[in-house]
Amino acid sequence: MPTPELAKLRNVIATPHVGGLTPQAIEHQSSETVRQVAKIVAGEVPVGAVNAEHWTRRPRL
């Protein structure tokens, strides 16, 4: 449930968590996961990584 303050805003549409399970959203999430794993395997920091400044993973040679 959104907070009362958030629910009062005219530009907010609150949906249940399942509201994001459209075919387009599922396809995007799947593709984004593959892109991020490819970055990690290549030893690169994925876009949007949390604490990216502490990245230490390097590819195995």
CHARMM-style PDB file with segment names, atoms N, HN, CA, C and O in Angstrom:
ATOM      1  N   MET     1       0.839  -1.185   0.000  1.00  0.00      PROA
ATOM      2  CA  MET     1       0.000   0.000   0.000  1.00  0.00      PROA
ATOM      3  C   MET     1       0.885   1.250   0.000  1.00  0.00      PROA
ATOM      4  O   MET     1       1.854   1.337   0.754  1.00  0.00      PROA
ATOM      5  N   PRO     2       0.544   2.196  -0.839  1.00  0.00      PROA
ATOM      6  CA  PRO     2       1.298   3.451  -0.806  1.00  0.00      PROA
ATOM      7  C   PRO     2       0.950   4.236   0.454  1.00  0.00      PROA
ATOM      8  O   PRO     2      -0.119   4.064   1.039  1.00  0.00      PROA
ATOM      9  N   THR     3       1.857   5.082   0.848  1.00  0.00      PROA
ATOM     10  HN  THR     3       2.726   5.221   0.372  1.00  0.00      PROA
ATOM     11  CA  THR     3       1.579   5.948   1.992  1.00  0.00      PROA
ATOM     12  C   THR     3       0.445   6.889   1.619  1.00  0.00      PROA
ATOM     13  O   THR     3       0.238   7.154   0.435  1.00  0.00      PROA
ATOM     14  N   PRO     4      -0.295   7.400   2.593  1.00  0.00      PROA
ATOM     15  CA  PRO     4      -1.379   8.334   2.273  1.00  0.00      PROA
ATOM     16  C   PRO     4      -0.896   9.546   1.477  1.00  0.00      PROA
ATOM     17  O   PRO     4      -1.596  10.027   0.586  1.00  0.00      PROA
ATOM     18  N   GLU     5       0.303  10.037   1.801  1.00  0.00      PROA
ATOM     19  HN  GLU     5       0.871   9.646   2.525  1.00  0.00      PROA
ATOM     20  CA  GLU     5       0.841  11.205   1.086  1.00  0.00      PROA
ATOM     21  C   GLU     5       1.075  10.863  -0.388  1.00  0.00      PROA
ATOM     22  O   GLU     5       0.761  11.661  -1.272  1.00  0.00      PROA
ATOM     23  N   LEU     6       1.621   9.687  -0.644  1.00  0.00      PROA
ATOM     24  HN  LEU     6       1.876   9.039   0.073  1.00  0.00      PROA
ATOM     25  CA  LEU     6       1.881   9.269  -2.016  1.00  0.00      PROA
ATOM     26  C   LEU     6       0.568   9.008  -2.753  1.00  0.00      PROA
ATOM     27  O   LEU     6       0.428   9.381  -3.918  1.00  0.00      PROA
ATOM     28  N   ALA     7      -0.373   8.384  -2.097  1.00  0.00      PROA
ATOM     29  HN  ALA     7      -0.259   8.081  -1.151  1.00  0.00      PROA
ATOM     30  CA  ALA     7      -1.663   8.059  -2.724  1.00  0.00      PROA
ATOM     31  C   ALA     7      -2.454   9.311  -3.110  1.00  0.00      PROA
ATOM     32  O   ALA     7      -3.275   9.263  -4.026  1.00  0.00      PROA
ATOM     33  N   LYS     8      -2.219  10.416  -2.430  1.00  0.00      PROA
ATOM     34  HN  LYS     8      -1.553  10.455  -1.686  1.00  0.00      PROA
ATOM     35  CA  LYS     8      -2.938  11.659  -2.736  1.00  0.00      PROA
ATOM     36  C   LYS     8      -2.457  12.333  -4.016  1.00  0.00      PROA
ATOM     37  O   LYS     8      -3.174  13.159  -4.582  1.00  0.00      PROA
ATOM     38  N   LEU     9      -1.270  12.000  -4.475  1.00  0.00      PROA
ATOM     39  HN  LEU     9      -0.688  11.329  -4.015  1.00  0.00      PROA
ATOM     40  CA  LEU     9      -0.715  12.661  -5.659  1.00  0.00      PROA
ATOM     41  C   LEU     9      -1.469  12.246  -6.911  1.00  0.00      PROA
ATOM     42  O   LEU     9      -1.751  11.066  -7.124  1.00  0.00      PROA
ATOM     43  N   ARG    10      -1.789  13.228  -7.729  1.00  0.00      PROA
ATOM     44  HN  ARG    10      -1.560  14.186  -7.556  1.00  0.00      PROA
ATOM     45  CA  ARG    10      -2.574  12.966  -8.944  1.00  0.00      PROA
ATOM     46  C   ARG    10      -1.769  12.236 -10.006  1.00  0.00      PROA
ATOM     47  O   ARG    10      -2.346  11.600 -10.888  1.00  0.00      PROA
ATOM     48  N   ASN    11      -0.436  12.318  -9.935  1.00  0.00      PROA
ATOM     49  HN  ASN    11       0.033  12.835  -9.219  1.00  0.00      PROA
ATOM     50  CA  ASN    11       0.395  11.687 -10.958  1.00  0.00      PROA
ATOM     51  C   ASN    11       0.932  10.322 -10.521  1.00  0.00      PROA
ATOM     52  O   ASN    11       1.913   9.836 -11.084  1.00  0.00      PROA
ATOM     53  N   VAL    12       0.301   9.702  -9.527  1.00  0.00      PROA
ATOM     54  HN  VAL    12      -0.496  10.097  -9.070  1.00  0.00      PROA
ATOM     55  CA  VAL    12       0.721   8.388  -9.035  1.00  0.00      PROA
ATOM     56  C   VAL    12      -0.365   7.368  -9.331  1.00  0.00      PROA
ATOM     57  O   VAL    12      -1.539   7.587  -9.032  1.00  0.00      PROA
ATOM     58  N   ILE    13       0.036   6.258  -9.918  1.00  0.00      PROA
ATOM     59  HN  ILE    13       0.990   6.080 -10.161  1.00  0.00      PROA
ATOM     60  CA  ILE    13      -0.868   5.132 -10.123  1.00  0.00      PROA
ATOM     61  C   ILE    13      -0.254   3.958  -9.387  1.00  0.00      PROA
ATOM     62  O   ILE    13       0.821   3.486  -9.757  1.00  0.00      PROA
ATOM     63  N   ALA    14      -0.916   3.489  -8.362  1.00  0.00      PROA
ATOM     64  HN  ALA    14      -1.789   3.872  -8.061  1.00  0.00      PROA
ATOM     65  CA  ALA    14      -0.403   2.370  -7.566  1.00  0.00      PROA
ATOM     66  C   ALA    14      -1.066   1.079  -8.040  1.00  0.00      PROA
ATOM     67  O   ALA    14      -2.287   1.008  -8.178  1.00  0.00      PROA
ATOM     68  N   THR    15      -0.245   0.066  -8.287  1.00  0.00      PROA
ATOM     69  HN  THR    15       0.747   0.123  -8.175  1.00  0.00      PROA
ATOM     70  CA  THR    15      -0.764  -1.236  -8.703  1.00  0.00      PROA
ATOM     71  C   THR    15      -0.154  -2.303  -7.802  1.00  0.00      PROA
ATOM     72  O   THR    15       0.871  -2.060  -7.165  1.00  0.00      PROA
ATOM     73  N   PRO    16      -0.769  -3.474  -7.741  1.00  0.00      PROA
ATOM     74  CA  PRO    16      -0.127  -4.570  -7.020  1.00  0.00      PROA
ATOM     75  C   PRO    16       1.186  -4.932  -7.709  1.00  0.00      PROA
ATOM     76  O   PRO    16       1.411  -4.540  -8.854  1.00  0.00      PROA
ATOM     77  N   HSD    17       2.039  -5.662  -7.037  1.00  0.00      PROA
ATOM     78  HN  HSD    17       1.857  -5.981  -6.107  1.00  0.00      PROA
ATOM     79  CA  HSD    17       3.346  -6.028  -7.585  1.00  0.00      PROA
ATOM     80  C   HSD    17       3.186  -6.718  -8.940  1.00  0.00      PROA
ATOM     81  O   HSD    17       4.021  -6.531  -9.826  1.00  0.00      PROA
ATOM     82  N   VAL    18       2.157  -7.490  -9.110  1.00  0.00      PROA
ATOM     83  HN  VAL    18       1.479  -7.642  -8.390  1.00  0.00      PROA
ATOM     84  CA  VAL    18       1.925  -8.212 -10.357  1.00  0.00      PROA
ATOM     85  C   VAL    18       1.630  -7.262 -11.517  1.00  0.00      PROA
ATOM     86  O   VAL    18       1.634  -7.692 -12.671  1.00  0.00      PROA
ATOM     87  N   GLY    19       1.379  -6.009 -11.246  1.00  0.00      PROA
ATOM     88  HN  GLY    19       1.376  -5.660 -10.309  1.00  0.00      PROA
ATOM     89  CA  GLY    19       1.096  -5.028 -12.288  1.00  0.00      PROA
ATOM     90  C   GLY    19       2.228  -4.867 -13.285  1.00  0.00      PROA
ATOM     91  O   GLY    19       1.995  -4.410 -14.404  1.00  0.00      PROA
ATOM     92  N   GLY    20       3.448  -5.230 -12.911  1.00  0.00      PROA
ATOM     93  HN  GLY    20       3.638  -5.601 -12.002  1.00  0.00      PROA
ATOM     94  CA  GLY    20       4.590  -5.117 -13.821  1.00  0.00      PROA
ATOM     95  C   GLY    20       4.849  -6.369 -14.626  1.00  0.00      PROA
ATOM     96  O   GLY    20       5.842  -6.442 -15.349  1.00  0.00      PROA
ATOM     97  N   LEU    21       3.979  -7.357 -14.518  1.00  0.00      PROA
ATOM     98  HN  LEU    21       3.172  -7.299 -13.930  1.00  0.00      PROA
ATOM     99  CA  LEU    21       4.211  -8.617 -15.222  1.00  0.00      PROA
ATOM    100  C   LEU    21       3.523  -8.648 -16.584  1.00  0.00      PROA
ATOM    101  O   LEU    21       2.697  -9.517 -16.865  1.00  0.00      PROA
ATOM    102  N   THR    22       3.879  -7.697 -17.403  1.00  0.00      PROA
ATOM    103  HN  THR    22       4.550  -6.991 -17.175  1.00  0.00      PROA
ATOM    104  CA  THR    22       3.387  -7.688 -18.775  1.00  0.00      PROA
ATOM    105  C   THR    22       4.414  -8.433 -19.635  1.00  0.00      PROA
ATOM    106  O   THR    22       5.575  -8.545 -19.239  1.00  0.00      PROA
ATOM    107  N   PRO    23       4.013  -8.938 -20.789  1.00  0.00      PROA
ATOM    108  CA  PRO    23       4.993  -9.605 -21.658  1.00  0.00      PROA
ATOM    109  C   PRO    23       6.196  -8.711 -21.977  1.00  0.00      PROA
ATOM    110  O   PRO    23       7.330  -9.188 -22.012  1.00  0.00      PROA
ATOM    111  N   GLN    24       5.954  -7.426 -22.208  1.00  0.00      PROA
ATOM    112  HN  GLN    24       5.033  -7.039 -22.180  1.00  0.00      PROA
ATOM    113  CA  GLN    24       7.053  -6.506 -22.525  1.00  0.00      PROA
ATOM    114  C   GLN    24       7.999  -6.361 -21.335  1.00  0.00      PROA
ATOM    115  O   GLN    24       9.217  -6.347 -21.513  1.00  0.00      PROA
ATOM    116  N   ALA    25       7.453  -6.251 -20.130  1.00  0.00      PROA
ATOM    117  HN  ALA    25       6.463  -6.262 -19.985  1.00  0.00      PROA
ATOM    118  CA  ALA    25       8.298  -6.108 -18.942  1.00  0.00      PROA
ATOM    119  C   ALA    25       9.118  -7.368 -18.704  1.00  0.00      PROA
ATOM    120  O   ALA    25      10.299  -7.288 -18.366  1.00  0.00      PROA
ATOM    121  N   ILE    26       8.502  -8.522 -18.877  1.00  0.00      PROA
ATOM    122  HN  ILE    26       7.543  -8.587 -19.151  1.00  0.00      PROA
ATOM    123  CA  ILE    26       9.216  -9.792 -18.676  1.00  0.00      PROA
ATOM    124  C   ILE    26      10.351  -9.926 -19.687  1.00  0.00      PROA
ATOM    125  O   ILE    26      11.449 -10.357 -19.336  1.00  0.00      PROA
ATOM    126  N   GLU    27      10.087  -9.558 -20.938  1.00  0.00      PROA
ATOM    127  HN  GLU    27       9.195  -9.208 -21.223  1.00  0.00      PROA
ATOM    128  CA  GLU    27      11.136  -9.627 -21.966  1.00  0.00      PROA
ATOM    129  C   GLU    27      12.280  -8.679 -21.634  1.00  0.00      PROA
ATOM    130  O   GLU    27      13.448  -9.047 -21.760  1.00  0.00      PROA
ATOM    131  N   HSD    28      11.951  -7.453 -21.207  1.00  0.00      PROA
ATOM    132  HN  HSD    28      11.002  -7.154 -21.104  1.00  0.00      PROA
ATOM    133  CA  HSD    28      12.991  -6.480 -20.862  1.00  0.00      PROA
ATOM    134  C   HSD    28      13.821  -6.964 -19.671  1.00  0.00      PROA
ATOM    135  O   HSD    28      15.048  -6.864 -19.690  1.00  0.00      PROA
ATOM    136  N   GLN    29      13.165  -7.481 -18.650  1.00  0.00      PROA
ATOM    137  HN  GLN    29      12.168  -7.562 -18.635  1.00  0.00      PROA
ATOM    138  CA  GLN    29      13.877  -7.959 -17.464  1.00  0.00      PROA
ATOM    139  C   GLN    29      14.817  -9.109 -17.826  1.00  0.00      PROA
ATOM    140  O   GLN    29      15.946  -9.171 -17.339  1.00  0.00      PROA
ATOM    141  N   SER    30      14.350 -10.008 -18.676  1.00  0.00      PROA
ATOM    142  HN  SER    30      13.433  -9.957 -19.072  1.00  0.00      PROA
ATOM    143  CA  SER    30      15.184 -11.141 -19.092  1.00  0.00      PROA
ATOM    144  C   SER    30      16.401 -10.665 -19.875  1.00  0.00      PROA
ATOM    145  O   SER    30      17.521 -11.104 -19.615  1.00  0.00      PROA
ATOM    146  N   SER    31      16.181  -9.770 -20.830  1.00  0.00      PROA
ATOM    147  HN  SER    31      15.271  -9.414 -21.041  1.00  0.00      PROA
ATOM    148  CA  SER    31      17.288  -9.249 -21.633  1.00  0.00      PROA
ATOM    149  C   SER    31      18.282  -8.478 -20.779  1.00  0.00      PROA
ATOM    150  O   SER    31      19.492  -8.591 -20.975  1.00  0.00      PROA
ATOM    151  N   GLU    32      17.782  -7.703 -19.843  1.00  0.00      PROA
ATOM    152  HN  GLU    32      16.799  -7.611 -19.683  1.00  0.00      PROA
ATOM    153  CA  GLU    32      18.659  -6.920 -18.969  1.00  0.00      PROA
ATOM    154  C   GLU    32      19.509  -7.831 -18.087  1.00  0.00      PROA
ATOM    155  O   GLU    32      20.680  -7.543 -17.842  1.00  0.00      PROA
ATOM    156  N   THR    33      18.928  -8.919 -17.615  1.00  0.00      PROA
ATOM    157  HN  THR    33      17.977  -9.153 -17.814  1.00  0.00      PROA
ATOM    158  CA  THR    33      19.689  -9.884 -16.806  1.00  0.00      PROA
ATOM    159  C   THR    33      20.842 -10.452 -17.618  1.00  0.00      PROA
ATOM    160  O   THR    33      21.964 -10.545 -17.120  1.00  0.00      PROA
ATOM    161  N   VAL    34      20.579 -10.832 -18.860  1.00  0.00      PROA
ATOM    162  HN  VAL    34      19.667 -10.757 -19.264  1.00  0.00      PROA
ATOM    163  CA  VAL    34      21.632 -11.378 -19.722  1.00  0.00      PROA
ATOM    164  C   VAL    34      22.719 -10.327 -19.956  1.00  0.00      PROA
ATOM    165  O   VAL    34      23.905 -10.651 -19.907  1.00  0.00      PROA
ATOM    166  N   ARG    35      22.333  -9.081 -20.207  1.00  0.00      PROA
ATOM    167  HN  ARG    35      21.369  -8.818 -20.246  1.00  0.00      PROA
ATOM    168  CA  ARG    35      23.333  -8.009 -20.414  1.00  0.00      PROA
ATOM    169  C   ARG    35      24.206  -7.829 -19.181  1.00  0.00      PROA
ATOM    170  O   ARG    35      25.421  -7.663 -19.295  1.00  0.00      PROA
ATOM    171  N   GLN    36      23.594  -7.861 -18.007  1.00  0.00      PROA
ATOM    172  HN  GLN    36      22.608  -7.996 -17.914  1.00  0.00      PROA
ATOM    173  CA  GLN    36      24.364  -7.655 -16.777  1.00  0.00      PROA
ATOM    174  C   GLN    36      25.307  -8.823 -16.504  1.00  0.00      PROA
ATOM    175  O   GLN    36      26.447  -8.613 -16.089  1.00  0.00      PROA
ATOM    176  N   VAL    37      24.847 -10.041 -16.730  1.00  0.00      PROA
ATOM    177  HN  VAL    37      23.921 -10.212 -17.066  1.00  0.00      PROA
ATOM    178  CA  VAL    37      25.723 -11.211 -16.531  1.00  0.00      PROA
ATOM    179  C   VAL    37      26.886 -11.159 -17.517  1.00  0.00      PROA
ATOM    180  O   VAL    37      28.017 -11.476 -17.147  1.00  0.00      PROA
ATOM    181  N   ALA    38      26.630 -10.767 -18.758  1.00  0.00      PROA
ATOM    182  HN  ALA    38      25.711 -10.510 -19.058  1.00  0.00      PROA
ATOM    183  CA  ALA    38      27.707 -10.658 -19.743  1.00  0.00      PROA
ATOM    184  C   ALA    38      28.757  -9.648 -19.289  1.00  0.00      PROA
ATOM    185  O   ALA    38      29.953  -9.884 -19.457  1.00  0.00      PROA
ATOM    186  N   LYS    39      28.326  -8.533 -18.720  1.00  0.00      PROA
ATOM    187  HN  LYS    39      27.354  -8.341 -18.584  1.00  0.00      PROA
ATOM    188  CA  LYS    39      29.266  -7.535 -18.196  1.00  0.00      PROA
ATOM    189  C   LYS    39      30.123  -8.142 -17.082  1.00  0.00      PROA
ATOM    190  O   LYS    39      31.343  -7.974 -17.063  1.00  0.00      PROA
ATOM    191  N   ILE    40      29.475  -8.842 -16.162  1.00  0.00      PROA
ATOM    192  HN  ILE    40      28.484  -8.978 -16.178  1.00  0.00      PROA
ATOM    193  CA  ILE    40      30.201  -9.440 -15.035  1.00  0.00      PROA
ATOM    194  C   ILE    40      31.226 -10.451 -15.538  1.00  0.00      PROA
ATOM    195  O   ILE    40      32.371 -10.446 -15.086  1.00  0.00      PROA
ATOM    196  N   VAL    41      30.827 -11.319 -16.468  1.00  0.00      PROA
ATOM    197  HN  VAL    41      29.897 -11.324 -16.835  1.00  0.00      PROA
ATOM    198  CA  VAL    41      31.744 -12.325 -17.015  1.00  0.00      PROA
ATOM    199  C   VAL    41      32.927 -11.659 -17.703  1.00  0.00      PROA
ATOM    200  O   VAL    41      34.040 -12.185 -17.666  1.00  0.00      PROA
ATOM    201  N   ALA    42      32.701 -10.515 -18.326  1.00  0.00      PROA
ATOM    202  HN  ALA    42      31.797 -10.088 -18.355  1.00  0.00      PROA
ATOM    203  CA  ALA    42      33.771  -9.780 -18.996  1.00  0.00      PROA
ATOM    204  C   ALA    42      34.632  -8.975 -18.018  1.00  0.00      PROA
ATOM    205  O   ALA    42      35.596  -8.325 -18.422  1.00  0.00      PROA
ATOM    206  N   GLY    43      34.277  -9.022 -16.725  1.00  0.00      PROA
ATOM    207  HN  GLY    43      33.494  -9.550 -16.396  1.00  0.00      PROA
ATOM    208  CA  GLY    43      35.049  -8.276 -15.736  1.00  0.00      PROA
ATOM    209  C   GLY    43      34.677  -6.815 -15.659  1.00  0.00      PROA
ATOM    210  O   GLY    43      35.423  -6.008 -15.103  1.00  0.00      PROA
ATOM    211  N   GLU    44      33.524  -6.464 -16.213  1.00  0.00      PROA
ATOM    212  HN  GLU    44      32.918  -7.119 -16.664  1.00  0.00      PROA
ATOM    213  CA  GLU    44      33.077  -5.071 -16.217  1.00  0.00      PROA
ATOM    214  C   GLU    44      31.968  -4.877 -15.180  1.00  0.00      PROA
ATOM    215  O   GLU    44      31.279  -5.823 -14.797  1.00  0.00      PROA
ATOM    216  N   VAL    45      31.818  -3.646 -14.746  1.00  0.00      PROA
ATOM    217  HN  VAL    45      32.378  -2.878 -15.058  1.00  0.00      PROA
ATOM    218  CA  VAL    45      30.774  -3.310 -13.781  1.00  0.00      PROA
ATOM    219  C   VAL    45      29.450  -3.166 -14.538  1.00  0.00      PROA
ATOM    220  O   VAL    45      29.369  -2.381 -15.482  1.00  0.00      PROA
ATOM    221  N   PRO    46      28.419  -3.905 -14.143  1.00  0.00      PROA
ATOM    222  CA  PRO    46      27.128  -3.753 -14.814  1.00  0.00      PROA
ATOM    223  C   PRO    46      26.523  -2.375 -14.548  1.00  0.00      PROA
ATOM    224  O   PRO    46      26.766  -1.777 -13.500  1.00  0.00      PROA
ATOM    225  N   VAL    47      25.742  -1.879 -15.491  1.00  0.00      PROA
ATOM    226  HN  VAL    47      25.544  -2.364 -16.343  1.00  0.00      PROA
ATOM    227  CA  VAL    47      25.051  -0.608 -15.330  1.00  0.00      PROA
ATOM    228  C   VAL    47      24.114  -0.718 -14.130  1.00  0.00      PROA
ATOM    229  O   VAL    47      23.388  -1.702 -13.994  1.00  0.00      PROA
ATOM    230  N   GLY    48      24.131   0.282 -13.270  1.00  0.00      PROA
ATOM    231  HN  GLY    48      24.721   1.082 -13.380  1.00  0.00      PROA
ATOM    232  CA  GLY    48      23.240   0.295 -12.112  1.00  0.00      PROA
ATOM    233  C   GLY    48      23.737  -0.535 -10.942  1.00  0.00      PROA
ATOM    234  O   GLY    48      22.989  -0.762  -9.991  1.00  0.00      PROA
ATOM    235  N   ALA    49      24.984  -0.995 -10.988  1.00  0.00      PROA
ATOM    236  HN  ALA    49      25.592  -0.811 -11.761  1.00  0.00      PROA
ATOM    237  CA  ALA    49      25.513  -1.811  -9.894  1.00  0.00      PROA
ATOM    238  C   ALA    49      25.534  -1.018  -8.587  1.00  0.00      PROA
ATOM    239  O   ALA    49      25.890   0.160  -8.566  1.00  0.00      PROA
ATOM    240  N   VAL    50      25.154  -1.673  -7.519  1.00  0.00      PROA
ATOM    241  HN  VAL    50      24.864  -2.630  -7.536  1.00  0.00      PROA
ATOM    242  CA  VAL    50      25.189  -1.050  -6.200  1.00  0.00      PROA
ATOM    243  C   VAL    50      26.637  -1.105  -5.713  1.00  0.00      PROA
ATOM    244  O   VAL    50      27.299  -2.134  -5.850  1.00  0.00      PROA
ATOM    245  N   ASN    51      27.120  -0.026  -5.156  1.00  0.00      PROA
ATOM    246  HN  ASN    51      26.583   0.810  -5.045  1.00  0.00      PROA
ATOM    247  CA  ASN    51      28.501   0.075  -4.642  1.00  0.00      PROA
ATOM    248  C   ASN    51      29.532  -0.187  -5.741  1.00  0.00      PROA
ATOM    249  O   ASN    51      30.550  -0.836  -5.500  1.00  0.00      PROA
ATOM    250  N   ALA    52      29.269   0.315  -6.933  1.00  0.00      PROA
ATOM    251  HN  ALA    52      28.442   0.842  -7.129  1.00  0.00      PROA
ATOM    252  CA  ALA    52      30.168   0.087  -8.064  1.00  0.00      PROA
ATOM    253  C   ALA    52      31.593   0.558  -7.779  1.00  0.00      PROA
ATOM    254  O   ALA    52      32.551   0.019  -8.335  1.00  0.00      PROA
ATOM    255  N   GLU    53      31.731   1.551  -6.924  1.00  0.00      PROA
ATOM    256  HN  GLU    53      30.953   1.988  -6.472  1.00  0.00      PROA
ATOM    257  CA  GLU    53      33.079   2.059  -6.618  1.00  0.00      PROA
ATOM    258  C   GLU    53      33.932   1.042  -5.873  1.00  0.00      PROA
ATOM    259  O   GLU    53      35.146   1.215  -5.763  1.00  0.00      PROA
ATOM    260  N   HSD    54      33.313  -0.010  -5.365  1.00  0.00      PROA
ATOM    261  HN  HSD    54      32.327  -0.150  -5.454  1.00  0.00      PROA
ATOM    262  CA  HSD    54      34.044  -1.061  -4.644  1.00  0.00      PROA
ATOM    263  C   HSD    54      34.179  -2.329  -5.476  1.00  0.00      PROA
ATOM    264  O   HSD    54      34.459  -3.401  -4.940  1.00  0.00      PROA
ATOM    265  N   TRP    55      33.978  -2.207  -6.794  1.00  0.00      PROA
ATOM    266  HN  TRP    55      33.750  -1.336  -7.229  1.00  0.00      PROA
ATOM    267  CA  TRP    55      34.030  -3.368  -7.690  1.00  0.00      PROA
ATOM    268  C   TRP    55      35.414  -4.006  -7.641  1.00  0.00      PROA
ATOM    269  O   TRP    55      36.420  -3.316  -7.803  1.00  0.00      PROA
ATOM    270  N   THR    56      35.472  -5.307  -7.421  1.00  0.00      PROA
ATOM    271  HN  THR    56      34.655  -5.868  -7.289  1.00  0.00      PROA
ATOM    272  CA  THR    56      36.759  -6.005  -7.348  1.00  0.00      PROA
ATOM    273  C   THR    56      36.817  -7.228  -8.250  1.00  0.00      PROA
ATOM    274  O   THR    56      37.898  -7.792  -8.420  1.00  0.00      PROA
ATOM    275  N   ARG    57      35.712  -7.663  -8.832  1.00  0.00      PROA
ATOM    276  HN  ARG    57      34.834  -7.205  -8.693  1.00  0.00      PROA
ATOM    277  CA  ARG    57      35.700  -8.877  -9.647  1.00  0.00      PROA
ATOM    278  C   ARG    57      36.473  -8.647 -10.955  1.00  0.00      PROA
ATOM    279  O   ARG    57      36.280  -7.642 -11.639  1.00  0.00      PROA
ATOM    280  N   ARG    58      37.322  -9.570 -11.271  1.00  0.00      PROA
ATOM    281  HN  ARG    58      37.479 -10.386 -10.715  1.00  0.00      PROA
ATOM    282  CA  ARG    58      38.087  -9.521 -12.515  1.00  0.00      PROA
ATOM    283  C   ARG    58      37.907 -10.850 -13.230  1.00  0.00      PROA
ATOM    284  O   ARG    58      37.715 -11.881 -12.586  1.00  0.00      PROA
ATOM    285  N   PRO    59      37.968 -10.834 -14.558  1.00  0.00      PROA
ATOM    286  CA  PRO    59      37.791 -12.110 -15.294  1.00  0.00      PROA
ATOM    287  C   PRO    59      38.944 -13.063 -15.032  1.00  0.00      PROA
ATOM    288  O   PRO    59      40.089 -12.652 -14.839  1.00  0.00      PROA
ATOM    289  N   ARG    60      38.612 -14.342 -15.031  1.00  0.00      PROA
ATOM    290  HN  ARG    60      37.683 -14.676 -15.188  1.00  0.00      PROA
ATOM    291  CA  ARG    60      39.661 -15.366 -14.913  1.00  0.00      PROA
ATOM    292  C   ARG    60      40.290 -15.577 -16.280  1.00  0.00      PROA
ATOM    293  O   ARG    60      39.586 -15.649 -17.287  1.00  0.00      PROA
ATOM    294  N   LEU    61      41.573 -15.674 -16.317  1.00  0.00      PROA
ATOM    295  HN  LEU    61      42.145 -15.616 -15.499  1.00  0.00      PROA
ATOM    296  CA  LEU    61      42.260 -15.878 -17.607  1.00  0.00      PROA
ATOM    297  C   LEU    61      42.642 -17.318 -17.780  1.00  0.00      PROA
ATOM    298  OT1 LEU    61      43.227 -17.683 -18.799  1.00  0.00      PROA
TER     299      LEU     61
END
